[in-house]
Amino acid sequence: MPNNYEHVPLLAALQKYSAQKPVRLHVPGHGGGPGLPAAMRRANLPAWDVTELAELDDLHNPAGVIAAAQRSAAELYGARCTFFLVNGTTVGIQALIAATCSEERVLVLPRNVHRSVLGGLVVSGARPVFIEPCIVPGFGFAAGFTPDKLEVALGQNPGAGAVLAVHPCYYGVVGNLAGLDKVCRRYGVPLLVDEAHGTHLRMHPGLPADALSLGADAVVQSVHKTGGALTQASWLHLGTELIERGRVARALRLLQTSSPSYILMASLDAARRQLALKGRALLDELLALAAETAGKINQIPGLAVLGQEHLNGPGAVGYDPTRLVVSVRGLGVSGYVVARRLADKHGIYVEMADSLNVVAVLSLGTDRAGVQALCGALAETSRWAAAESGSANRHSQGPPPVGPPMPPQVMTPRRAWLAGQKKVALEDARGLVAAEIIAVYPPGIAVIYPGEEITSEVIEYLIQVRAAGIHIQGAADPGLSTVRVVNL
């Protein structure tokens, strides 16, 4: 048998990662086990990997134990009904778009939505109407959008199918969702909310209000990110009667796997119980730890942690303090450099980095030793940056966190996706129509969507992304030497 049959590269990489006992300040929020509900930590997971047996119910037509588990989740969040998702928040967002929008009914949304929105646009055929989000001064990332901009967008697009908001954004900041809800009510348009990073918000008064309590018609949450479930385990809540339950169920049957994982569904049920019974107490401890950690990091030269004092606009009215957004601009090196140094030198893995910031997620699986290690490593990095300040080996800041201006829309994403295509050199793509999405990941925000004109600004930004070696998703050529365009 050839030697390469013995090689297990993915398994080996996971074994190597876990063997080094890393500090995990990233999702999933169980932190490698400590934040998982006790029932999941004790479980014999291979024995729970089963199919749709009669006594175990059917996710796509639940009437037994799955239906009961979903009802318990709905009760906890004050939802009209809840759907368990095993394809992540991605499938929930796509199902909501498919259930509310069409070629005749546009989707109004901010530019800083997750790239998973593209699937909903392709399936539904809807035309996206993008709104520019507000930028947080000093930190340079996009947050929420304002009710007045939504008013203009809905006024110009009568009969819109839905509005999609992100609450909170990847950096933990929330906008004026209650204000957006009031505008949606006046126009009779459902408000959909990507609350992937906010499963825990409802569990503590020291956190921003959750989307359902602010009037959202439908909400999708990544329970694995901050709620203690396993990766890909999410749920979708319907709030008001404005969205027909049956349409959402049909869309989920179309888009979600026909072989759902009972391990993931069990982790949702267990996470719901843990949040209901212990969520407040666990978050009491976590918020105290976050405040203590932020105070220590703010004392390190060149660093600043995002706080309420940095939020002064209607697109950024509050933030989740368990998500530490650390500005590194005072160090004179990029967040990418800091994140790599934290991993390579200290074994600390943060959630994400951009040119100005690093983001560390403190979750139910985070302990004091982990954040102490982070503080020590950031202090060492500050000293290193100061010593390197005159070195020729200094790293450039790289591209800004927020991409170029929104390019003109030539055709819908669906039409571009289905059209004839060809590939051209990135530098030669000016004026052509994109046939693929290109998103900088994380946070997964698209620089270009299928159907949009590739402008000089887009090309310049992507060249910077390529030069900095930043990870991108969606492009057929991950090295960005070429891009796919519509063959008009």
C-alpha positions as CSV (number, residue, x, y, z in Angstrom):
1,M,0.0,0.0,0.0
2,P,1.5,3.4,-0.9
3,N,2.9,5.4,2.0
4,N,0.6,8.4,1.3
5,Y,-2.4,6.2,2.4
6,E,-0.9,6.3,5.9
7,H,-0.7,10.1,5.9
8,V,-3.5,11.8,7.8
9,P,-2.6,15.5,7.4
10,L,-5.8,17.0,8.9
11,L,-5.8,14.6,11.8
12,A,-2.1,15.3,12.4
13,A,-2.6,19.0,12.3
14,L,-5.4,18.8,14.9
15,Q,-3.4,16.6,17.1
16,K,-0.4,19.0,16.9
17,Y,-2.6,22.0,17.8
18,S,-4.2,20.4,20.8
19,A,-1.0,18.8,22.0
20,Q,0.6,22.2,22.4
21,K,-2.1,23.2,24.9
22,P,-2.9,26.5,23.2
23,V,-4.6,29.5,24.7
24,R,-7.9,29.5,22.7
25,L,-9.3,33.0,22.5
26,H,-11.4,32.2,19.5
27,V,-14.6,30.5,18.6
28,P,-16.1,28.0,19.2
29,G,-16.8,29.4,22.7
30,H,-16.4,26.1,24.6
31,G,-12.7,26.7,24.5
32,G,-11.8,23.1,23.6
33,G,-14.1,21.6,26.2
34,P,-14.3,23.6,29.4
35,G,-17.3,25.7,28.2
36,L,-19.2,22.7,27.0
37,P,-22.2,21.6,29.1
38,A,-21.3,18.8,31.4
39,A,-23.5,16.3,29.6
40,M,-21.5,16.9,26.3
41,R,-18.2,16.5,28.1
42,R,-19.2,13.2,29.5
43,A,-20.8,11.9,26.4
44,N,-19.7,8.9,24.3
45,L,-20.1,10.9,21.1
46,P,-19.5,8.0,18.7
47,A,-22.5,6.2,20.3
48,W,-24.6,9.4,19.7
49,D,-23.8,9.5,16.0
50,V,-27.0,8.0,14.7
51,T,-29.7,8.4,12.0
52,E,-33.4,9.3,12.2
53,L,-34.7,6.5,14.3
54,A,-38.3,6.5,15.3
55,E,-37.7,7.5,18.9
56,L,-35.2,10.2,17.9
57,D,-37.5,12.3,15.7
58,D,-36.8,13.9,12.3
59,L,-35.3,17.4,12.0
60,H,-37.1,18.1,8.8
61,N,-40.5,17.1,10.2
62,P,-40.1,17.2,14.0
63,A,-42.9,15.9,16.2
64,G,-41.1,14.3,19.1
65,V,-37.9,15.0,21.0
66,I,-36.5,17.4,18.5
67,A,-39.7,19.4,18.5
68,A,-39.7,19.5,22.3
69,A,-36.1,20.7,22.4
70,Q,-36.9,23.4,19.9
71,R,-39.8,24.5,22.0
72,S,-37.6,24.9,25.0
73,A,-35.2,27.0,23.1
74,A,-38.0,29.2,21.8
75,E,-39.3,29.7,25.3
76,L,-35.9,30.7,26.6
77,Y,-35.6,33.4,23.9
78,G,-39.2,34.5,23.8
79,A,-39.5,33.3,20.2
80,R,-42.7,32.2,18.4
81,C,-40.8,29.1,17.2
82,T,-37.2,27.9,16.9
83,F,-35.5,25.8,14.3
84,F,-32.4,23.8,15.0
85,L,-29.6,24.2,12.4
86,V,-26.7,21.9,11.7
87,N,-25.3,23.8,8.8
88,G,-24.4,26.8,10.9
89,T,-25.9,30.3,10.8
90,T,-25.1,30.3,7.1
91,V,-28.1,28.1,6.2
92,G,-30.4,30.1,8.5
93,I,-29.6,33.4,6.8
94,Q,-30.0,31.8,3.4
95,A,-33.3,30.2,4.3
96,L,-34.7,33.5,5.6
97,I,-33.7,35.4,2.4
98,A,-35.2,32.6,0.3
99,A,-38.4,32.8,2.4
100,T,-38.8,36.6,2.1
101,C,-37.2,37.8,-1.1
102,S,-37.4,37.2,-4.8
103,E,-36.5,38.7,-8.1
104,E,-39.3,41.2,-7.5
105,R,-38.6,41.8,-3.8
106,V,-35.2,43.3,-3.0
107,L,-33.1,42.6,0.1
108,V,-31.9,45.8,2.0
109,L,-28.7,45.1,3.9
110,P,-25.4,46.7,5.1
111,R,-22.2,46.1,3.2
112,N,-20.5,44.4,6.2
113,V,-22.8,41.3,6.1
114,H,-21.2,37.9,6.1
115,R,-20.4,36.4,2.7
116,S,-22.9,33.6,3.4
117,V,-25.6,36.1,2.3
118,L,-24.6,35.4,-1.3
119,G,-26.2,32.0,-1.2
120,G,-29.5,33.5,-0.2
121,L,-29.3,36.0,-3.0
122,V,-28.4,33.3,-5.6
123,V,-31.3,31.0,-4.5
124,S,-33.9,33.8,-4.2
125,G,-32.7,35.8,-7.2
126,A,-33.1,39.0,-5.2
127,R,-31.3,42.2,-5.9
128,P,-29.3,43.5,-3.0
129,V,-29.7,47.1,-2.0
130,F,-26.6,47.9,0.1
131,I,-26.3,50.5,2.8
132,E,-22.9,51.9,3.9
133,P,-22.3,51.1,7.6
134,C,-20.8,53.5,10.1
135,I,-17.1,53.3,10.8
136,V,-15.9,53.3,14.4
137,P,-13.3,56.1,14.7
138,G,-9.8,55.1,15.8
139,F,-10.4,51.4,15.2
140,G,-11.5,51.7,11.6
141,F,-14.0,48.8,11.3
142,A,-17.6,48.9,10.1
143,A,-20.4,48.6,12.7
144,G,-24.2,49.2,12.2
145,F,-26.1,51.4,9.8
146,T,-28.6,54.2,10.7
147,P,-32.4,54.4,10.6
148,D,-32.3,57.4,8.3
149,K,-30.3,55.5,5.7
150,L,-32.8,52.7,6.0
151,E,-35.6,55.1,5.5
152,V,-34.1,56.3,2.2
153,A,-33.4,52.8,1.0
154,L,-37.0,51.6,1.7
155,G,-38.5,54.7,0.2
156,Q,-36.5,54.1,-3.0
157,N,-37.4,50.4,-3.1
158,P,-41.1,49.9,-2.5
159,G,-42.2,46.4,-1.8
160,A,-38.8,45.3,-0.4
161,G,-38.8,41.7,0.7
162,A,-36.8,42.1,3.9
163,V,-34.1,44.1,5.7
164,L,-31.1,42.3,7.1
165,A,-29.1,43.7,10.0
166,V,-26.0,42.4,11.8
167,H,-26.3,42.5,15.7
168,P,-23.6,42.6,16.9
169,C,-20.9,42.9,14.2
170,Y,-17.8,40.7,14.2
171,Y,-16.2,43.3,16.5
172,G,-19.0,43.0,19.1
173,V,-20.5,46.4,18.4
174,V,-24.3,47.0,18.1
175,G,-26.1,49.8,16.3
176,N,-29.6,51.2,16.8
177,L,-31.5,48.1,16.1
178,A,-34.6,49.4,17.8
179,G,-34.6,52.4,15.5
180,L,-34.2,50.1,12.4
181,D,-37.2,48.1,13.7
182,K,-39.4,51.2,13.9
183,V,-38.6,52.0,10.2
184,C,-39.4,48.4,9.2
185,R,-42.7,48.6,11.0
186,R,-43.7,51.7,9.1
187,Y,-43.0,50.0,5.8
188,G,-44.4,46.6,6.8
189,V,-41.0,45.0,5.9
190,P,-39.7,42.1,8.1
191,L,-36.4,42.7,9.9
192,L,-34.0,39.8,9.7
193,V,-31.0,39.8,12.1
194,D,-27.7,37.9,11.8
195,E,-27.0,37.5,15.5
196,A,-24.3,34.9,15.0
197,H,-22.1,36.4,17.7
198,G,-24.9,37.2,20.2
199,T,-26.4,34.0,21.5
200,H,-25.4,35.0,25.0
201,L,-26.8,38.6,24.9
202,R,-30.2,37.8,26.4
203,M,-28.6,36.1,29.4
204,H,-27.2,39.1,31.1
205,P,-28.3,42.8,31.7
206,G,-24.7,43.9,31.4
207,L,-24.7,43.0,27.7
208,P,-26.5,44.8,24.8
209,A,-30.1,43.9,24.4
210,D,-30.7,40.9,22.1
211,A,-32.4,41.3,18.7
212,L,-35.7,39.5,19.5
213,S,-36.3,41.8,22.5
214,L,-35.7,44.8,20.2
215,G,-38.5,43.7,17.9
216,A,-36.7,41.6,15.2
217,D,-39.0,39.3,13.1
218,A,-36.4,36.6,12.7
219,V,-33.0,36.0,14.2
220,V,-30.2,33.4,13.6
221,Q,-27.6,32.7,16.3
222,S,-24.4,30.7,16.1
223,V,-24.8,28.9,19.4
224,H,-21.3,27.4,18.9
225,K,-19.7,30.8,19.0
226,T,-20.8,32.1,22.4
227,G,-23.4,29.6,23.7
228,G,-21.4,26.5,24.4
229,A,-22.5,24.2,21.5
230,L,-20.3,22.4,19.0
231,T,-19.2,24.1,15.7
232,Q,-22.0,24.3,13.1
233,A,-24.7,24.1,15.8
234,S,-27.0,27.2,15.4
235,W,-30.7,28.0,15.7
236,L,-33.2,30.2,14.0
237,H,-35.9,32.1,15.9
238,L,-39.1,33.5,14.5
239,G,-40.5,36.4,16.5
240,T,-43.5,38.0,15.0
241,E,-46.1,36.6,12.6
242,L,-44.8,38.7,9.7
243,I,-42.8,35.8,8.3
244,E,-44.7,32.6,7.5
245,R,-43.3,29.6,9.4
246,G,-44.0,27.2,6.6
247,R,-42.0,29.1,4.1
248,V,-39.0,29.1,6.4
249,A,-39.4,25.3,7.1
250,R,-39.6,24.6,3.3
251,A,-36.5,26.7,2.6
252,L,-34.6,24.8,5.4
253,R,-35.7,21.5,3.9
254,L,-34.2,22.6,0.6
255,L,-30.9,24.0,1.9
256,Q,-30.1,22.0,5.0
257,T,-28.5,18.5,5.0
258,S,-30.8,15.5,4.8
259,S,-28.4,13.7,7.2
260,P,-28.4,16.0,10.3
261,S,-25.9,15.3,13.1
262,Y,-27.6,14.2,16.3
263,I,-24.4,15.2,18.1
264,L,-24.8,18.8,17.0
265,M,-28.5,18.8,17.8
266,A,-27.8,17.4,21.3
267,S,-25.2,20.1,21.8
268,L,-27.9,22.7,21.1
269,D,-30.2,21.1,23.6
270,A,-27.5,20.9,26.2
271,A,-26.3,24.5,25.6
272,R,-29.8,25.7,26.0
273,R,-30.1,24.1,29.4
274,Q,-26.7,25.5,30.5
275,L,-27.6,29.0,29.3
276,A,-31.0,28.8,31.1
277,L,-29.8,27.5,34.4
278,K,-26.2,28.8,34.6
279,G,-25.9,31.5,32.0
280,R,-26.3,34.5,34.3
281,A,-23.7,33.2,36.8
282,L,-21.2,32.2,34.1
283,L,-21.5,35.6,32.5
284,D,-21.1,37.4,35.8
285,E,-17.7,35.8,36.1
286,L,-16.8,36.3,32.4
287,L,-17.8,40.0,32.4
288,A,-15.7,40.6,35.5
289,L,-12.7,38.9,33.9
290,A,-13.2,40.9,30.7
291,A,-13.2,44.2,32.6
292,E,-10.1,43.2,34.5
293,T,-8.3,42.1,31.4
294,A,-9.2,45.3,29.4
295,G,-7.9,47.4,32.3
296,K,-4.5,45.6,32.2
297,I,-4.2,45.8,28.4
298,N,-5.0,49.5,28.4
299,Q,-1.9,50.0,30.6
300,I,0.4,48.5,28.0
301,P,2.1,51.1,25.8
302,G,0.7,51.3,22.3
303,L,-2.5,49.4,22.9
304,A,-6.1,50.4,23.5
305,V,-9.2,48.3,24.1
306,L,-12.5,49.3,22.6
307,G,-14.8,50.7,25.2
308,Q,-18.0,52.7,25.4
309,E,-16.0,55.9,25.2
310,H,-15.1,55.1,21.6
311,L,-18.7,54.7,20.4
312,N,-20.3,58.1,19.6
313,G,-22.6,57.6,16.6
314,P,-26.0,56.0,15.9
315,G,-24.3,53.1,14.0
316,A,-22.3,52.2,17.1
317,V,-24.3,52.6,20.4
318,G,-23.0,49.7,22.5
319,Y,-20.6,46.8,22.6
320,D,-20.1,43.3,24.0
321,P,-17.2,43.6,26.5
322,T,-16.5,39.8,26.3
323,R,-15.1,40.5,22.8
324,L,-11.8,42.3,23.4
325,V,-11.0,44.5,20.4
326,V,-7.4,45.7,20.9
327,S,-6.1,48.5,18.7
328,V,-2.4,48.0,18.0
329,R,-1.9,51.1,15.8
330,G,0.2,52.6,18.6
331,L,2.7,49.8,18.1
332,G,3.4,50.8,14.5
333,V,2.8,47.2,13.3
334,S,-0.3,45.6,11.9
335,G,-2.8,43.5,13.7
336,Y,-1.8,40.6,11.4
337,V,1.8,40.8,12.7
338,V,0.7,40.9,16.3
339,A,-1.7,37.9,15.9
340,R,1.1,35.9,14.2
341,R,3.5,36.7,17.0
342,L,1.0,35.8,19.7
343,A,0.5,32.4,18.0
344,D,4.1,31.6,17.0
345,K,5.9,32.9,20.1
346,H,3.3,32.5,22.9
347,G,0.9,29.8,21.7
348,I,-2.1,32.2,21.9
349,Y,-4.6,32.1,19.2
350,V,-7.0,35.1,18.8
351,E,-10.2,35.2,16.8
352,M,-9.1,37.5,14.1
353,A,-6.9,40.4,13.1
354,D,-7.0,43.3,10.7
355,S,-4.5,46.0,9.9
356,L,-5.3,48.0,13.0
357,N,-6.7,45.5,15.6
358,V,-6.6,42.1,17.1
359,V,-9.8,40.6,18.5
360,A,-9.8,38.0,21.3
361,V,-13.1,36.2,22.2
362,L,-13.6,35.6,25.9
363,S,-16.2,32.9,26.2
364,L,-17.7,30.3,28.6
365,G,-14.5,28.3,28.0
366,T,-12.0,31.1,28.9
367,D,-10.2,30.9,32.2
368,R,-8.0,33.4,34.2
369,A,-4.8,31.7,33.2
370,G,-5.6,32.3,29.5
371,V,-6.2,36.0,29.8
372,Q,-3.2,36.4,32.0
373,A,-1.1,34.8,29.3
374,L,-2.6,37.2,26.8
375,C,-1.8,40.2,28.9
376,G,1.8,39.0,29.3
377,A,2.2,38.2,25.6
378,L,0.8,41.6,24.6
379,A,3.2,43.4,27.0
380,E,6.1,41.4,25.5
381,T,4.9,42.3,22.0
382,S,4.8,46.0,23.0
383,R,8.4,45.9,24.1
384,W,9.4,44.1,21.0
385,A,7.7,46.6,18.7
386,A,9.4,49.5,20.6
387,A,12.8,47.9,20.1
388,E,12.1,47.3,16.4
389,S,10.8,50.8,15.8
390,G,13.9,51.9,13.8
391,S,14.4,48.5,12.1
392,A,14.3,48.0,8.4
393,N,12.4,44.8,9.1
394,R,9.3,46.8,10.2
395,H,6.1,45.4,8.7
396,S,3.7,47.8,6.9
397,Q,0.2,48.3,8.3
398,G,-1.3,46.5,5.2
399,P,-4.8,47.3,3.8
400,P,-7.4,49.0,6.0
401,P,-10.0,47.0,7.8
402,V,-12.8,48.5,5.7
403,G,-12.6,47.9,1.9
404,P,-13.0,50.2,-1.0
405,P,-16.2,52.1,-1.9
406,M,-19.2,50.0,-3.0
407,P,-18.8,49.3,-6.7
408,P,-21.7,49.8,-9.2
409,Q,-24.1,46.9,-9.5
410,V,-24.5,45.8,-13.1
411,M,-26.7,42.7,-12.7
412,T,-28.1,40.6,-9.8
413,P,-25.8,38.1,-8.1
414,R,-27.9,35.2,-9.4
415,R,-27.6,36.3,-13.0
416,A,-23.8,36.7,-12.7
417,W,-23.5,33.4,-10.9
418,L,-25.3,31.6,-13.7
419,A,-23.7,33.5,-16.6
420,G,-20.9,32.4,-18.8
421,Q,-17.6,33.1,-17.1
422,K,-13.9,33.5,-17.8
423,K,-10.8,34.3,-15.7
424,V,-8.6,37.3,-16.2
425,A,-5.6,38.7,-14.5
426,L,-6.6,40.8,-11.5
427,E,-4.7,43.8,-12.9
428,D,-6.7,43.6,-16.1
429,A,-10.2,43.3,-14.6
430,R,-11.0,47.0,-14.4
431,G,-14.5,47.7,-15.8
432,L,-15.5,44.0,-16.0
433,V,-18.3,42.4,-14.1
434,A,-17.4,40.0,-11.2
435,A,-18.7,36.4,-11.4
436,E,-17.5,35.5,-7.9
437,I,-17.5,36.8,-4.4
438,I,-14.2,37.8,-2.9
439,A,-14.2,38.2,0.9
440,V,-11.4,39.0,3.3
441,Y,-11.8,36.3,6.1
442,P,-12.2,36.9,8.9
443,P,-14.5,38.7,9.2
444,G,-15.9,37.5,5.9
445,I,-17.0,40.8,4.5
446,A,-17.2,40.9,0.7
447,V,-15.0,43.3,-1.3
448,I,-16.9,42.4,-4.5
449,Y,-20.1,40.5,-5.2
450,P,-21.1,38.7,-8.4
451,G,-22.8,41.2,-10.7
452,E,-20.7,44.2,-9.5
453,E,-18.3,46.2,-11.7
454,I,-14.7,45.7,-10.7
455,T,-13.4,49.2,-10.1
456,S,-9.8,50.5,-9.9
457,E,-10.4,50.9,-6.1
458,V,-11.3,47.2,-5.8
459,I,-8.3,46.1,-7.8
460,E,-6.0,48.3,-5.7
461,Y,-7.4,47.0,-2.4
462,L,-7.1,43.4,-3.5
463,I,-3.5,43.9,-4.6
464,Q,-2.8,45.1,-1.1
465,V,-4.6,42.1,0.3
466,R,-2.6,39.8,-1.9
467,A,0.7,41.4,-1.0
468,A,0.0,41.1,2.7
469,G,-0.8,37.4,2.4
470,I,-4.3,37.9,4.0
471,H,-6.7,35.0,3.8
472,I,-9.5,35.4,1.3
473,Q,-12.6,33.2,0.6
474,G,-14.9,32.8,-2.4
475,A,-12.3,33.3,-5.2
476,A,-11.5,30.4,-7.5
477,D,-7.9,31.6,-7.3
478,P,-7.0,32.0,-3.6
479,G,-3.7,33.7,-4.6
480,L,-5.7,36.4,-6.4
481,S,-3.5,36.3,-9.5
482,T,-6.7,36.0,-11.5
483,V,-10.4,36.7,-10.9
484,R,-13.5,35.2,-12.5
485,V,-15.7,37.6,-14.5
486,V,-18.8,37.5,-16.5
487,N,-18.1,36.7,-20.2
488,L,-20.3,39.3,-21.7
